[in-house]
Amino acid sequence: MKVPSFPGDVAMALIDEELGQPWQNIYSELSPSRVAAASLGQVHKGRVKENGDLVAVKEWRSFVLETVTVDLSIIRNLGLAL
């Protein structure tokens, strides 16, 4: 199954939200086009402003944290029941 990517403007806004600040504060470059996409999120190519390192910036899909939290809670409760 091919997972659709986020549009570039949406991806950049989501990265800002996840960082809690504009991405430009951390990265000198950040590609709005994804390098890869999967069920949990997508990856963008960026360059760290401070040292010039080329990096992969992973962006999680909005439902992932909630889903993982619920799954871990279920596993914990099952473990306690054993």
mmCIF file of the N, C-alpha and C atoms, coordinates in Angstrom:
data_MODEL
# 
_entry.id   MODEL 
# 
loop_
_atom_site.group_PDB 
_atom_site.id 
_atom_site.type_symbol 
_atom_site.label_atom_id 
_atom_site.label_alt_id 
_atom_site.label_comp_id 
_atom_site.label_asym_id 
_atom_site.label_entity_id 
_atom_site.label_seq_id 
_atom_site.pdbx_PDB_ins_code 
_atom_site.Cartn_x 
_atom_site.Cartn_y 
_atom_site.Cartn_z 
_atom_site.occupancy 
_atom_site.B_iso_or_equiv 
_atom_site.pdbx_formal_charge 
_atom_site.auth_seq_id 
_atom_site.auth_comp_id 
_atom_site.auth_asym_id 
_atom_site.auth_atom_id 
_atom_site.pdbx_PDB_model_num 
ATOM 1   N N  . MET A 1 1  ? 0.848  -1.182  0.000  1.00 0.00 ? 1  MET A N  1 
ATOM 2   C CA . MET A 1 1  ? 0.000  0.000   0.000  1.00 0.00 ? 1  MET A CA 1 
ATOM 3   C C  . MET A 1 1  ? 0.889  1.239   0.000  1.00 0.00 ? 1  MET A C  1 
ATOM 4   N N  . LYS A 1 2  ? 0.662  2.126   -0.922 1.00 0.00 ? 2  LYS A N  1 
ATOM 5   C CA . LYS A 1 2  ? 1.422  3.366   -0.990 1.00 0.00 ? 2  LYS A CA 1 
ATOM 6   C C  . LYS A 1 2  ? 0.737  4.422   -0.122 1.00 0.00 ? 2  LYS A C  1 
ATOM 7   N N  . VAL A 1 3  ? 1.516  5.038   0.761  1.00 0.00 ? 3  VAL A N  1 
ATOM 8   C CA . VAL A 1 3  ? 0.983  6.049   1.676  1.00 0.00 ? 3  VAL A CA 1 
ATOM 9   C C  . VAL A 1 3  ? 1.206  7.424   1.049  1.00 0.00 ? 3  VAL A C  1 
ATOM 10  N N  . PRO A 1 4  ? 0.160  8.246   0.965  1.00 0.00 ? 4  PRO A N  1 
ATOM 11  C CA . PRO A 1 4  ? 0.347  9.572   0.379  1.00 0.00 ? 4  PRO A CA 1 
ATOM 12  C C  . PRO A 1 4  ? 1.183  10.472  1.291  1.00 0.00 ? 4  PRO A C  1 
ATOM 13  N N  . SER A 1 5  ? 1.950  11.343  0.661  1.00 0.00 ? 5  SER A N  1 
ATOM 14  C CA . SER A 1 5  ? 2.748  12.282  1.445  1.00 0.00 ? 5  SER A CA 1 
ATOM 15  C C  . SER A 1 5  ? 1.924  13.523  1.761  1.00 0.00 ? 5  SER A C  1 
ATOM 16  N N  . PHE A 1 6  ? 2.418  14.314  2.723  1.00 0.00 ? 6  PHE A N  1 
ATOM 17  C CA . PHE A 1 6  ? 1.786  15.592  3.023  1.00 0.00 ? 6  PHE A CA 1 
ATOM 18  C C  . PHE A 1 6  ? 2.228  16.586  1.961  1.00 0.00 ? 6  PHE A C  1 
ATOM 19  N N  . PRO A 1 7  ? 1.389  17.540  1.581  1.00 0.00 ? 7  PRO A N  1 
ATOM 20  C CA . PRO A 1 7  ? 1.852  18.618  0.709  1.00 0.00 ? 7  PRO A CA 1 
ATOM 21  C C  . PRO A 1 7  ? 2.958  19.404  1.416  1.00 0.00 ? 7  PRO A C  1 
ATOM 22  N N  . GLY A 1 8  ? 3.868  20.004  0.652  1.00 0.00 ? 8  GLY A N  1 
ATOM 23  C CA . GLY A 1 8  ? 5.015  20.711  1.212  1.00 0.00 ? 8  GLY A CA 1 
ATOM 24  C C  . GLY A 1 8  ? 4.673  21.757  2.251  1.00 0.00 ? 8  GLY A C  1 
ATOM 25  N N  . ASP A 1 9  ? 3.653  22.593  1.995  1.00 0.00 ? 9  ASP A N  1 
ATOM 26  C CA . ASP A 1 9  ? 3.304  23.645  2.948  1.00 0.00 ? 9  ASP A CA 1 
ATOM 27  C C  . ASP A 1 9  ? 2.754  23.064  4.249  1.00 0.00 ? 9  ASP A C  1 
ATOM 28  N N  . VAL A 1 10 ? 2.006  21.974  4.142  1.00 0.00 ? 10 VAL A N  1 
ATOM 29  C CA . VAL A 1 10 ? 1.475  21.310  5.332  1.00 0.00 ? 10 VAL A CA 1 
ATOM 30  C C  . VAL A 1 10 ? 2.628  20.680  6.115  1.00 0.00 ? 10 VAL A C  1 
ATOM 31  N N  . ALA A 1 11 ? 3.546  20.040  5.394  1.00 0.00 ? 11 ALA A N  1 
ATOM 32  C CA . ALA A 1 11 ? 4.694  19.405  6.047  1.00 0.00 ? 11 ALA A CA 1 
ATOM 33  C C  . ALA A 1 11 ? 5.519  20.428  6.819  1.00 0.00 ? 11 ALA A C  1 
ATOM 34  N N  . MET A 1 12 ? 5.795  21.577  6.222  1.00 0.00 ? 12 MET A N  1 
ATOM 35  C CA . MET A 1 12 ? 6.606  22.595  6.896  1.00 0.00 ? 12 MET A CA 1 
ATOM 36  C C  . MET A 1 12 ? 5.885  23.140  8.133  1.00 0.00 ? 12 MET A C  1 
ATOM 37  N N  . ALA A 1 13 ? 4.573  23.317  8.045  1.00 0.00 ? 13 ALA A N  1 
ATOM 38  C CA . ALA A 1 13 ? 3.796  23.795  9.203  1.00 0.00 ? 13 ALA A CA 1 
ATOM 39  C C  . ALA A 1 13 ? 3.799  22.750  10.319 1.00 0.00 ? 13 ALA A C  1 
ATOM 40  N N  . LEU A 1 14 ? 3.690  21.480  9.961  1.00 0.00 ? 14 LEU A N  1 
ATOM 41  C CA . LEU A 1 14 ? 3.712  20.413  10.975 1.00 0.00 ? 14 LEU A CA 1 
ATOM 42  C C  . LEU A 1 14 ? 5.082  20.318  11.640 1.00 0.00 ? 14 LEU A C  1 
ATOM 43  N N  . ILE A 1 15 ? 6.148  20.494  10.864 1.00 0.00 ? 15 ILE A N  1 
ATOM 44  C CA . ILE A 1 15 ? 7.495  20.463  11.443 1.00 0.00 ? 15 ILE A CA 1 
ATOM 45  C C  . ILE A 1 15 ? 7.664  21.633  12.412 1.00 0.00 ? 15 ILE A C  1 
ATOM 46  N N  . ASP A 1 16 ? 7.205  22.824  12.038 1.00 0.00 ? 16 ASP A N  1 
ATOM 47  C CA . ASP A 1 16 ? 7.252  23.972  12.956 1.00 0.00 ? 16 ASP A CA 1 
ATOM 48  C C  . ASP A 1 16 ? 6.531  23.650  14.259 1.00 0.00 ? 16 ASP A C  1 
ATOM 49  N N  . GLU A 1 17 ? 5.355  23.050  14.129 1.00 0.00 ? 17 GLU A N  1 
ATOM 50  C CA . GLU A 1 17 ? 4.552  22.710  15.312 1.00 0.00 ? 17 GLU A CA 1 
ATOM 51  C C  . GLU A 1 17 ? 5.279  21.684  16.184 1.00 0.00 ? 17 GLU A C  1 
ATOM 52  N N  . GLU A 1 18 ? 5.851  20.659  15.564 1.00 0.00 ? 18 GLU A N  1 
ATOM 53  C CA . GLU A 1 18 ? 6.557  19.628  16.324 1.00 0.00 ? 18 GLU A CA 1 
ATOM 54  C C  . GLU A 1 18 ? 7.793  20.188  17.019 1.00 0.00 ? 18 GLU A C  1 
ATOM 55  N N  . LEU A 1 19 ? 8.486  21.125  16.354 1.00 0.00 ? 19 LEU A N  1 
ATOM 56  C CA . LEU A 1 19 ? 9.683  21.728  16.937 1.00 0.00 ? 19 LEU A CA 1 
ATOM 57  C C  . LEU A 1 19 ? 9.343  22.766  18.007 1.00 0.00 ? 19 LEU A C  1 
ATOM 58  N N  . GLY A 1 20 ? 8.136  23.328  17.935 1.00 0.00 ? 20 GLY A N  1 
ATOM 59  C CA . GLY A 1 20 ? 7.754  24.388  18.862 1.00 0.00 ? 20 GLY A CA 1 
ATOM 60  C C  . GLY A 1 20 ? 8.366  25.724  18.485 1.00 0.00 ? 20 GLY A C  1 
ATOM 61  N N  . GLN A 1 21 ? 8.855  25.828  17.257 1.00 0.00 ? 21 GLN A N  1 
ATOM 62  C CA . GLN A 1 21 ? 9.466  27.050  16.746 1.00 0.00 ? 21 GLN A CA 1 
ATOM 63  C C  . GLN A 1 21 ? 9.608  26.912  15.235 1.00 0.00 ? 21 GLN A C  1 
ATOM 64  N N  . PRO A 1 22 ? 9.849  28.010  14.530 1.00 0.00 ? 22 PRO A N  1 
ATOM 65  C CA . PRO A 1 22 ? 10.043 27.904  13.083 1.00 0.00 ? 22 PRO A CA 1 
ATOM 66  C C  . PRO A 1 22 ? 11.275 27.040  12.761 1.00 0.00 ? 22 PRO A C  1 
ATOM 67  N N  . TRP A 1 23 ? 11.150 26.182  11.776 1.00 0.00 ? 23 TRP A N  1 
ATOM 68  C CA . TRP A 1 23 ? 12.259 25.297  11.411 1.00 0.00 ? 23 TRP A CA 1 
ATOM 69  C C  . TRP A 1 23 ? 13.514 26.079  11.043 1.00 0.00 ? 23 TRP A C  1 
ATOM 70  N N  . GLN A 1 24 ? 13.346 27.307  10.553 1.00 0.00 ? 24 GLN A N  1 
ATOM 71  C CA . GLN A 1 24 ? 14.480 28.142  10.149 1.00 0.00 ? 24 GLN A CA 1 
ATOM 72  C C  . GLN A 1 24 ? 15.407 28.472  11.324 1.00 0.00 ? 24 GLN A C  1 
ATOM 73  N N  . ASN A 1 25 ? 14.912 28.341  12.554 1.00 0.00 ? 25 ASN A N  1 
ATOM 74  C CA . ASN A 1 25 ? 15.757 28.575  13.725 1.00 0.00 ? 25 ASN A CA 1 
ATOM 75  C C  . ASN A 1 25 ? 16.789 27.465  13.913 1.00 0.00 ? 25 ASN A C  1 
ATOM 76  N N  . ILE A 1 26 ? 16.522 26.300  13.356 1.00 0.00 ? 26 ILE A N  1 
ATOM 77  C CA . ILE A 1 26 ? 17.384 25.134  13.556 1.00 0.00 ? 26 ILE A CA 1 
ATOM 78  C C  . ILE A 1 26 ? 18.100 24.717  12.263 1.00 0.00 ? 26 ILE A C  1 
ATOM 79  N N  . TYR A 1 27 ? 17.392 24.797  11.156 1.00 0.00 ? 27 TYR A N  1 
ATOM 80  C CA . TYR A 1 27 ? 17.920 24.327  9.880  1.00 0.00 ? 27 TYR A CA 1 
ATOM 81  C C  . TYR A 1 27 ? 18.150 25.493  8.923  1.00 0.00 ? 27 TYR A C  1 
ATOM 82  N N  . SER A 1 28 ? 19.282 25.463  8.219  1.00 0.00 ? 28 SER A N  1 
ATOM 83  C CA . SER A 1 28 ? 19.522 26.472  7.186  1.00 0.00 ? 28 SER A CA 1 
ATOM 84  C C  . SER A 1 28 ? 18.788 26.093  5.904  1.00 0.00 ? 28 SER A C  1 
ATOM 85  N N  . GLU A 1 29 ? 18.544 24.796  5.723  1.00 0.00 ? 29 GLU A N  1 
ATOM 86  C CA . GLU A 1 29 ? 17.803 24.279  4.570  1.00 0.00 ? 29 GLU A CA 1 
ATOM 87  C C  . GLU A 1 29 ? 16.884 23.167  5.049  1.00 0.00 ? 29 GLU A C  1 
ATOM 88  N N  . LEU A 1 30 ? 15.705 23.097  4.455  1.00 0.00 ? 30 LEU A N  1 
ATOM 89  C CA . LEU A 1 30 ? 14.790 21.990  4.724  1.00 0.00 ? 30 LEU A CA 1 
ATOM 90  C C  . LEU A 1 30 ? 13.915 21.820  3.490  1.00 0.00 ? 30 LEU A C  1 
ATOM 91  N N  . SER A 1 31 ? 14.021 20.661  2.874  1.00 0.00 ? 31 SER A N  1 
ATOM 92  C CA . SER A 1 31 ? 13.287 20.403  1.647  1.00 0.00 ? 31 SER A CA 1 
ATOM 93  C C  . SER A 1 31 ? 11.807 20.184  1.936  1.00 0.00 ? 31 SER A C  1 
ATOM 94  N N  . PRO A 1 32 ? 10.926 20.934  1.275  1.00 0.00 ? 32 PRO A N  1 
ATOM 95  C CA . PRO A 1 32 ? 9.489  20.693  1.465  1.00 0.00 ? 32 PRO A CA 1 
ATOM 96  C C  . PRO A 1 32 ? 9.044  19.392  0.806  1.00 0.00 ? 32 PRO A C  1 
ATOM 97  N N  . SER A 1 33 ? 9.853  18.886  -0.117 1.00 0.00 ? 33 SER A N  1 
ATOM 98  C CA . SER A 1 33 ? 9.550  17.601  -0.756 1.00 0.00 ? 33 SER A CA 1 
ATOM 99  C C  . SER A 1 33 ? 10.069 16.482  0.123  1.00 0.00 ? 33 SER A C  1 
ATOM 100 N N  . ARG A 1 34 ? 9.280  15.453  0.261  1.00 0.00 ? 34 ARG A N  1 
ATOM 101 C CA . ARG A 1 34 ? 9.700  14.330  1.107  1.00 0.00 ? 34 ARG A CA 1 
ATOM 102 C C  . ARG A 1 34 ? 10.741 13.493  0.390  1.00 0.00 ? 34 ARG A C  1 
ATOM 103 N N  . VAL A 1 35 ? 11.611 12.885  1.184  1.00 0.00 ? 35 VAL A N  1 
ATOM 104 C CA . VAL A 1 35 ? 12.578 11.923  0.676  1.00 0.00 ? 35 VAL A CA 1 
ATOM 105 C C  . VAL A 1 35 ? 11.946 10.537  0.703  1.00 0.00 ? 35 VAL A C  1 
ATOM 106 N N  . ALA A 1 36 ? 11.134 10.293  1.741  1.00 0.00 ? 36 ALA A N  1 
ATOM 107 C CA . ALA A 1 36 ? 10.447 9.009   1.895  1.00 0.00 ? 36 ALA A CA 1 
ATOM 108 C C  . ALA A 1 36 ? 9.172  9.227   2.700  1.00 0.00 ? 36 ALA A C  1 
ATOM 109 N N  . ALA A 1 37 ? 8.206  8.335   2.497  1.00 0.00 ? 37 ALA A N  1 
ATOM 110 C CA . ALA A 1 37 ? 6.964  8.380   3.272  1.00 0.00 ? 37 ALA A CA 1 
ATOM 111 C C  . ALA A 1 37 ? 6.601  6.952   3.675  1.00 0.00 ? 37 ALA A C  1 
ATOM 112 N N  . ALA A 1 38 ? 6.041  6.825   4.857  1.00 0.00 ? 38 ALA A N  1 
ATOM 113 C CA . ALA A 1 38 ? 5.610  5.516   5.364  1.00 0.00 ? 38 ALA A CA 1 
ATOM 114 C C  . ALA A 1 38 ? 4.354  5.722   6.187  1.00 0.00 ? 38 ALA A C  1 
ATOM 115 N N  . SER A 1 39 ? 3.853  4.642   6.750  1.00 0.00 ? 39 SER A N  1 
ATOM 116 C CA . SER A 1 39 ? 2.602  4.724   7.498  1.00 0.00 ? 39 SER A CA 1 
ATOM 117 C C  . SER A 1 39 ? 2.717  5.595   8.743  1.00 0.00 ? 39 SER A C  1 
ATOM 118 N N  . LEU A 1 40 ? 3.917  5.686   9.347  1.00 0.00 ? 40 LEU A N  1 
ATOM 119 C CA . LEU A 1 40 ? 4.084  6.470   10.569 1.00 0.00 ? 40 LEU A CA 1 
ATOM 120 C C  . LEU A 1 40 ? 4.460  7.921   10.323 1.00 0.00 ? 40 LEU A C  1 
ATOM 121 N N  . GLY A 1 41 ? 4.952  8.236   9.150  1.00 0.00 ? 41 GLY A N  1 
ATOM 122 C CA . GLY A 1 41 ? 5.352  9.612   8.879  1.00 0.00 ? 41 GLY A CA 1 
ATOM 123 C C  . GLY A 1 41 ? 6.102  9.726   7.577  1.00 0.00 ? 41 GLY A C  1 
ATOM 124 N N  . GLN A 1 42 ? 6.861  10.815  7.436  1.00 0.00 ? 42 GLN A N  1 
ATOM 125 C CA . GLN A 1 42 ? 7.669  11.000  6.248  1.00 0.00 ? 42 GLN A CA 1 
ATOM 126 C C  . GLN A 1 42 ? 8.961  11.706  6.620  1.00 0.00 ? 42 GLN A C  1 
ATOM 127 N N  . VAL A 1 43 ? 9.915  11.663  5.698  1.00 0.00 ? 43 VAL A N  1 
ATOM 128 C CA . VAL A 1 43 ? 11.250 12.170  5.970  1.00 0.00 ? 43 VAL A CA 1 
ATOM 129 C C  . VAL A 1 43 ? 11.599 13.265  4.968  1.00 0.00 ? 43 VAL A C  1 
ATOM 130 N N  . HIS A 1 44 ? 12.228 14.319  5.486  1.00 0.00 ? 44 HIS A N  1 
ATOM 131 C CA . HIS A 1 44 ? 12.688 15.433  4.665  1.00 0.00 ? 44 HIS A CA 1 
ATOM 132 C C  . HIS A 1 44 ? 14.185 15.610  4.854  1.00 0.00 ? 44 HIS A C  1 
ATOM 133 N N  . LYS A 1 45 ? 14.856 16.117  3.834  1.00 0.00 ? 45 LYS A N  1 
ATOM 134 C CA . LYS A 1 45 ? 16.290 16.377  3.911  1.00 0.00 ? 45 LYS A CA 1 
ATOM 135 C C  . LYS A 1 45 ? 16.501 17.798  4.423  1.00 0.00 ? 45 LYS A C  1 
ATOM 136 N N  . GLY A 1 46 ? 17.397 17.935  5.394  1.00 0.00 ? 46 GLY A N  1 
ATOM 137 C CA . GLY A 1 46 ? 17.676 19.251  5.958  1.00 0.00 ? 46 GLY A CA 1 
ATOM 138 C C  . GLY A 1 46 ? 19.156 19.436  6.229  1.00 0.00 ? 46 GLY A C  1 
ATOM 139 N N  . ARG A 1 47 ? 19.531 20.674  6.529  1.00 0.00 ? 47 ARG A N  1 
ATOM 140 C CA . ARG A 1 47 ? 20.907 21.000  6.890  1.00 0.00 ? 47 ARG A CA 1 
ATOM 141 C C  . ARG A 1 47 ? 20.870 21.811  8.187  1.00 0.00 ? 47 ARG A C  1 
ATOM 142 N N  . VAL A 1 48 ? 21.607 21.339  9.199  1.00 0.00 ? 48 VAL A N  1 
ATOM 143 C CA . VAL A 1 48 ? 21.632 21.991  10.504 1.00 0.00 ? 48 VAL A CA 1 
ATOM 144 C C  . VAL A 1 48 ? 22.354 23.330  10.375 1.00 0.00 ? 48 VAL A C  1 
ATOM 145 N N  . LYS A 1 49 ? 21.717 24.361  10.879 1.00 0.00 ? 49 LYS A N  1 
ATOM 146 C CA . LYS A 1 49 ? 22.258 25.712  10.788 1.00 0.00 ? 49 LYS A CA 1 
ATOM 147 C C  . LYS A 1 49 ? 23.582 25.837  11.540 1.00 0.00 ? 49 LYS A C  1 
ATOM 148 N N  . GLU A 1 50 ? 23.663 25.257  12.724 1.00 0.00 ? 50 GLU A N  1 
ATOM 149 C CA . GLU A 1 50 ? 24.816 25.425  13.614 1.00 0.00 ? 50 GLU A CA 1 
ATOM 150 C C  . GLU A 1 50 ? 26.120 24.856  13.052 1.00 0.00 ? 50 GLU A C  1 
ATOM 151 N N  . ASN A 1 51 ? 26.035 23.661  12.410 1.00 0.00 ? 51 ASN A N  1 
ATOM 152 C CA . ASN A 1 51 ? 27.281 23.024  11.974 1.00 0.00 ? 51 ASN A CA 1 
ATOM 153 C C  . ASN A 1 51 ? 27.299 22.594  10.507 1.00 0.00 ? 51 ASN A C  1 
ATOM 154 N N  . GLY A 1 52 ? 26.208 22.796  9.800  1.00 0.00 ? 52 GLY A N  1 
ATOM 155 C CA . GLY A 1 52 ? 26.167 22.459  8.379  1.00 0.00 ? 52 GLY A CA 1 
ATOM 156 C C  . GLY A 1 52 ? 25.936 20.992  8.065  1.00 0.00 ? 52 GLY A C  1 
ATOM 157 N N  . ASP A 1 53 ? 25.700 20.167  9.091  1.00 0.00 ? 53 ASP A N  1 
ATOM 158 C CA . ASP A 1 53 ? 25.464 18.738  8.866  1.00 0.00 ? 53 ASP A CA 1 
ATOM 159 C C  . ASP A 1 53 ? 24.199 18.517  8.043  1.00 0.00 ? 53 ASP A C  1 
ATOM 160 N N  . LEU A 1 54 ? 24.283 17.583  7.105  1.00 0.00 ? 54 LEU A N  1 
ATOM 161 C CA . LEU A 1 54 ? 23.123 17.153  6.345  1.00 0.00 ? 54 LEU A CA 1 
ATOM 162 C C  . LEU A 1 54 ? 22.387 16.110  7.174  1.00 0.00 ? 54 LEU A C  1 
ATOM 163 N N  . VAL A 1 55 ? 21.075 16.286  7.372  1.00 0.00 ? 55 VAL A N  1 
ATOM 164 C CA . VAL A 1 55 ? 20.306 15.406  8.252  1.00 0.00 ? 55 VAL A CA 1 
ATOM 165 C C  . VAL A 1 55 ? 18.986 14.993  7.614  1.00 0.00 ? 55 VAL A C  1 
ATOM 166 N N  . ALA A 1 56 ? 18.423 13.928  8.153  1.00 0.00 ? 56 ALA A N  1 
ATOM 167 C CA . ALA A 1 56 ? 17.074 13.499  7.804  1.00 0.00 ? 56 ALA A CA 1 
ATOM 168 C C  . ALA A 1 56 ? 16.146 13.978  8.917  1.00 0.00 ? 56 ALA A C  1 
ATOM 169 N N  . VAL A 1 57 ? 15.090 14.653  8.551  1.00 0.00 ? 57 VAL A N  1 
ATOM 170 C CA . VAL A 1 57 ? 14.126 15.177  9.524  1.00 0.00 ? 57 VAL A CA 1 
ATOM 171 C C  . VAL A 1 57 ? 12.845 14.355  9.375  1.00 0.00 ? 57 VAL A C  1 
ATOM 172 N N  . LYS A 1 58 ? 12.541 13.573  10.405 1.00 0.00 ? 58 LYS A N  1 
ATOM 173 C CA . LYS A 1 58 ? 11.363 12.714  10.358 1.00 0.00 ? 58 LYS A CA 1 
ATOM 174 C C  . LYS A 1 58 ? 10.171 13.442  10.958 1.00 0.00 ? 58 LYS A C  1 
ATOM 175 N N  . GLU A 1 59 ? 9.087  13.365  10.252 1.00 0.00 ? 59 GLU A N  1 
ATOM 176 C CA . GLU A 1 59 ? 7.843  14.007  10.674 1.00 0.00 ? 59 GLU A CA 1 
ATOM 177 C C  . GLU A 1 59 ? 6.806  12.911  10.908 1.00 0.00 ? 59 GLU A C  1 
ATOM 178 N N  . TRP A 1 60 ? 6.273  12.852  12.112 1.00 0.00 ? 60 TRP A N  1 
ATOM 179 C CA . TRP A 1 60 ? 5.290  11.826  12.459 1.00 0.00 ? 60 TRP A CA 1 
ATOM 180 C C  . TRP A 1 60 ? 3.900  12.236  11.999 1.00 0.00 ? 60 TRP A C  1 
ATOM 181 N N  . ARG A 1 61 ? 3.125  11.275  11.581 1.00 0.00 ? 61 ARG A N  1 
ATOM 182 C CA . ARG A 1 61 ? 1.712  11.546  11.276 1.00 0.00 ? 61 ARG A CA 1 
ATOM 183 C C  . ARG A 1 61 ? 1.002  11.819  12.599 1.00 0.00 ? 61 ARG A C  1 
ATOM 184 N N  . SER A 1 62 ? -0.014 12.630  12.573 1.00 0.00 ? 62 SER A N  1 
ATOM 185 C CA . SER A 1 62 ? -0.640 13.158  13.791 1.00 0.00 ? 62 SER A CA 1 
ATOM 186 C C  . SER A 1 62 ? -1.184 12.082  14.732 1.00 0.00 ? 62 SER A C  1 
ATOM 187 N N  . PHE A 1 63 ? -1.622 10.961  14.214 1.00 0.00 ? 63 PHE A N  1 
ATOM 188 C CA . PHE A 1 63 ? -2.243 9.932   15.053 1.00 0.00 ? 63 PHE A CA 1 
ATOM 189 C C  . PHE A 1 63 ? -1.232 9.018   15.741 1.00 0.00 ? 63 PHE A C  1 
ATOM 190 N N  . VAL A 1 64 ? 0.034  9.082   15.391 1.00 0.00 ? 64 VAL A N  1 
ATOM 191 C CA . VAL A 1 64 ? 1.013  8.101   15.854 1.00 0.00 ? 64 VAL A CA 1 
ATOM 192 C C  . VAL A 1 64 ? 1.199  8.125   17.366 1.00 0.00 ? 64 VAL A C  1 
ATOM 193 N N  . LEU A 1 65 ? 1.422  9.296   17.963 1.00 0.00 ? 65 LEU A N  1 
ATOM 194 C CA . LEU A 1 65 ? 1.667  9.373   19.405 1.00 0.00 ? 65 LEU A CA 1 
ATOM 195 C C  . LEU A 1 65 ? 0.490  8.812   20.188 1.00 0.00 ? 65 LEU A C  1 
ATOM 196 N N  . GLU A 1 66 ? -0.719 9.179   19.821 1.00 0.00 ? 66 GLU A N  1 
ATOM 197 C CA . GLU A 1 66 ? -1.899 8.684   20.531 1.00 0.00 ? 66 GLU A CA 1 
ATOM 198 C C  . GLU A 1 66 ? -2.029 7.164   20.379 1.00 0.00 ? 66 GLU A C  1 
ATOM 199 N N  . THR A 1 67 ? -1.806 6.660   19.196 1.00 0.00 ? 67 THR A N  1 
ATOM 200 C CA . THR A 1 67 ? -1.916 5.224   18.943 1.00 0.00 ? 67 THR A CA 1 
ATOM 201 C C  . THR A 1 67 ? -0.877 4.443   19.744 1.00 0.00 ? 67 THR A C  1 
ATOM 202 N N  . VAL A 1 68 ? 0.357  4.911   19.728 1.00 0.00 ? 68 VAL A N  1 
ATOM 203 C CA . VAL A 1 68 ? 1.424  4.233   20.467 1.00 0.00 ? 68 VAL A CA 1 
ATOM 204 C C  . VAL A 1 68 ? 1.144  4.278   21.963 1.00 0.00 ? 68 VAL A C  1 
ATOM 205 N N  . THR A 1 69 ? 0.665  5.399   22.476 1.00 0.00 ? 69 THR A N  1 
ATOM 206 C CA . THR A 1 69 ? 0.353  5.534   23.899 1.00 0.00 ? 69 THR A CA 1 
ATOM 207 C C  . THR A 1 69 ? -0.731 4.538   24.308 1.00 0.00 ? 69 THR A C  1 
ATOM 208 N N  . VAL A 1 70 ? -1.777 4.429   23.505 1.00 0.00 ? 70 VAL A N  1 
ATOM 209 C CA . VAL A 1 70 ? -2.859 3.479   23.801 1.00 0.00 ? 70 VAL A CA 1 
ATOM 210 C C  . VAL A 1 70 ? -2.335 2.049   23.740 1.00 0.00 ? 70 VAL A C  1 
ATOM 211 N N  . ASP A 1 71 ? -1.542 1.737   22.712 1.00 0.00 ? 71 ASP A N  1 
ATOM 212 C CA . ASP A 1 71 ? -0.997 0.381   22.579 1.00 0.00 ? 71 ASP A CA 1 
ATOM 213 C C  . ASP A 1 71 ? -0.132 0.013   23.782 1.00 0.00 ? 71 ASP A C  1 
ATOM 214 N N  . LEU A 1 72 ? 0.723  0.921   24.215 1.00 0.00 ? 72 LEU A N  1 
ATOM 215 C CA . LEU A 1 72 ? 1.581  0.641   25.366 1.00 0.00 ? 72 LEU A CA 1 
ATOM 216 C C  . LEU A 1 72 ? 0.772  0.466   26.645 1.00 0.00 ? 72 LEU A C  1 
ATOM 217 N N  . SER A 1 73 ? -0.296 1.222   26.783 1.00 0.00 ? 73 SER A N  1 
ATOM 218 C CA . SER A 1 73 ? -1.166 1.082   27.944 1.00 0.00 ? 73 SER A CA 1 
ATOM 219 C C  . SER A 1 73 ? -1.824 -0.304  27.959 1.00 0.00 ? 73 SER A C  1 
ATOM 220 N N  . ILE A 1 74 ? -2.267 -0.746  26.806 1.00 0.00 ? 74 ILE A N  1 
ATOM 221 C CA . ILE A 1 74 ? -2.883 -2.078  26.710 1.00 0.00 ? 74 ILE A CA 1 
ATOM 222 C C  . ILE A 1 74 ? -1.870 -3.160  27.070 1.00 0.00 ? 74 ILE A C  1 
ATOM 223 N N  . ILE A 1 75 ? -0.667 -3.033  26.533 1.00 0.00 ? 75 ILE A N  1 
ATOM 224 C CA . ILE A 1 75 ? 0.382  -4.027  26.823 1.00 0.00 ? 75 ILE A CA 1 
ATOM 225 C C  . ILE A 1 75 ? 0.711  -4.040  28.308 1.00 0.00 ? 75 ILE A C  1 
ATOM 226 N N  . ARG A 1 76 ? 0.823  -2.854  28.906 1.00 0.00 ? 76 ARG A N  1 
ATOM 227 C CA . ARG A 1 76 ? 1.122  -2.768  30.339 1.00 0.00 ? 76 ARG A CA 1 
ATOM 228 C C  . ARG A 1 76 ? 0.024  -3.444  31.152 1.00 0.00 ? 76 ARG A C  1 
ATOM 229 N N  . ASN A 1 77 ? -1.228 -3.178  30.829 1.00 0.00 ? 77 ASN A N  1 
ATOM 230 C CA . ASN A 1 77 ? -2.344 -3.772  31.565 1.00 0.00 ? 77 ASN A CA 1 
ATOM 231 C C  . ASN A 1 77 ? -2.397 -5.285  31.396 1.00 0.00 ? 77 ASN A C  1 
ATOM 232 N N  . LEU A 1 78 ? -2.068 -5.769  30.205 1.00 0.00 ? 78 LEU A N  1 
ATOM 233 C CA . LEU A 1 78 ? -2.013 -7.214  29.987 1.00 0.00 ? 78 LEU A CA 1 
ATOM 234 C C  . LEU A 1 78 ? -0.896 -7.832  30.823 1.00 0.00 ? 78 LEU A C  1 
ATOM 235 N N  . GLY A 1 79 ? 0.237  -7.137  30.888 1.00 0.00 ? 79 GLY A N  1 
ATOM 236 C CA . GLY A 1 79 ? 1.352  -7.624  31.695 1.00 0.00 ? 79 GLY A CA 1 
ATOM 237 C C  . GLY A 1 79 ? 1.002  -7.691  33.165 1.00 0.00 ? 79 GLY A C  1 
ATOM 238 N N  . LEU A 1 80 ? 0.265  -6.711  33.654 1.00 0.00 ? 80 LEU A N  1 
ATOM 239 C CA . LEU A 1 80 ? -0.151 -6.701  35.062 1.00 0.00 ? 80 LEU A CA 1 
ATOM 240 C C  . LEU A 1 80 ? -1.143 -7.826  35.356 1.00 0.00 ? 80 LEU A C  1 
ATOM 241 N N  . ALA A 1 81 ? -1.944 -8.182  34.363 1.00 0.00 ? 81 ALA A N  1 
ATOM 242 C CA . ALA A 1 81 ? -2.944 -9.230  34.541 1.00 0.00 ? 81 ALA A CA 1 
ATOM 243 C C  . ALA A 1 81 ? -2.315 -10.621 34.606 1.00 0.00 ? 81 ALA A C  1 
ATOM 244 N N  . LEU A 1 82 ? -1.121 -10.743 34.060 1.00 0.00 ? 82 LEU A N  1 
ATOM 245 C CA . LEU A 1 82 ? -0.459 -12.062 34.056 1.00 0.00 ? 82 LEU A CA 1 
ATOM 246 C C  . LEU A 1 82 ? 0.178  -12.295 35.350 1.00 0.00 ? 82 LEU A C  1 
# 
